[in-house]
Amino acid sequence: LMDRIYSDQRIVSDRTIDSHIKKLRRKISCLDPEVELIHSIYGVGYKYETP
């Protein structure tokens, strides 16, 4: 994901993606607190699931 987003050889921390995911989750929960669309997959990353 980071390679596709930051293709200009910029040095980006893994925590950058975590920060963006956190913000997305917060925005989604404002729309519908009962829906969890983004799931953490330990050792792999994240998974998006439609309701």
HELIX and SHEET records of a PDB file:
HELIX    1   1 MET A    2  ILE A    5  1                                   4    
HELIX    2   2 ASP A   14  LEU A   31  1                                  18    
SHEET    1   A 2 ILE A  38  ILE A  41  0                                        
SHEET    2   A 2 GLY A  45  TYR A  48 -1                                        
END                                                                             
